[in-house]
Amino acid sequence: MVQLFLSIAAHFRRRMEQFRAIKDYADDQSGWRRDPLSHPDLATMNERELADLPFEPTRVCRC
């Protein structure tokens, strides 16, 4: 009976670790939504390409 309980507890522990990993990945990927200027594509652009982007200061939120 104890072995069954430990087996179920280990299963739930693995599932919770998977959910945490998915959540952490989602947080890393959507961090640029809070700060559009930190988007990964902007880091790869040169200065000329950055200068061609439309920029509206009212849409940049420092929340």
C-alpha atoms as one frame of an Amber mdcrd trajectory, in Angstrom:
protein
   0.000   0.000   0.000   2.851   2.349   0.847   4.561   1.509  -2.444   1.395
   2.469  -4.345   1.209   5.803  -2.528   4.878   6.555  -3.215   4.411   5.662
  -6.869   1.445   8.027  -7.216   3.288  10.796  -5.356   6.306  10.416  -7.654
   4.032  10.611 -10.697   2.439  13.846  -9.489   5.845  15.291  -8.608   7.085
  14.630 -12.178   3.934  16.191 -13.645   4.337  19.320 -11.501   7.956  19.662
 -12.641   6.782  19.445 -16.258   4.162  22.132 -15.684   6.744  24.388 -14.020
   9.115  23.908 -16.952   6.362  24.788 -19.436   5.400  27.860 -17.403   9.020
  29.010 -17.143   9.469  28.596 -20.891   6.280  30.548 -21.572   7.398  33.327
 -19.228  10.746  33.562 -21.014   9.101  33.687 -24.420   6.413  36.248 -23.546
   8.613  38.614 -21.557   8.934  40.813 -24.614   5.161  41.326 -24.584   5.544
  43.429 -21.446   8.530  45.253 -22.922   8.390  45.282 -26.737  11.877  46.787
 -26.956  13.343  43.556 -25.536  12.039  41.386 -28.399  14.697  38.867 -29.526
  14.414  39.915 -33.176  15.437  43.467 -32.279  18.728  42.187 -30.882  19.632
  40.709 -34.272  18.880  43.864 -36.282  21.506  46.390 -37.251  21.065  50.136
 -36.688  19.679  50.798 -40.162  16.993  48.144 -39.769  16.092  49.452 -36.320
  15.753  52.965 -37.717  13.200  51.735 -40.274  10.845  50.345 -37.621   7.691
  52.316 -36.845   7.806  53.664 -33.314   4.891  54.985 -31.297   5.994  56.156
 -27.839   2.423  55.852 -26.527   2.401  52.097 -27.217   5.554  51.360 -25.237
   4.383  50.550 -21.741   6.779  50.547 -18.794   4.392  48.605 -16.548
